[in-house]
Every structure is written in C-alpha cells, then in structure tokens.
C-alpha cells in the first residue's frame, strides 16, 4: 500500500523507463514511505521504545534507502 502512489505516478507518466528506475530515482521518498509504517507504530509506543526508535530512525532511513535498489529489482520483475 505504501508503494502504490509510486506505481500510480510511474503509470500515469506513461511508464517511462522501468518501475525499478522510477523507485531508485525516488529512493529517499520510497524509504520514508516504507518507514512510515514503523513511524506510526513507534508513535503508539511509550517511553523507552519510542525514544530508542527516534534515535535510530535516521540510521534506519539510510539502511532502507540502500535497500531500495534491491527491492525495486524484485518488484520490477513482477510489474513488467
């Protein structure tokens, strides 16, 4: 569901290039969209869990951004 807006954007733009290229070109936005799931869960947590998540979130964003190309490759196989 978090990647659906990226697919819709790519599709409405005439599917220029592969979906993989589209996601990699927007890896920062894709990472933040995916991390929004854990952001919501962290907001519902209390105390130590929330504080720990907030401290680790920036590093998590970097790690998810680094994983976007691999994720995009897998998704593109099923979209094409």
TATADA-V988957 format. One record per helix or strand of 2 or more residues. SS is the DSSP state (H for helix, E for strand). FROM is the first residue (numbers start at 1). TO is the last residue. If there is no record, write none. Layout:
ss = [SS | SS]
from = [FROM | FROM]
to = [TO | TO]
This chain:
ss = [H | H | H | H]
from = [4 | 19 | 27 | 47]
to = [12 | 25 | 44 | 79]
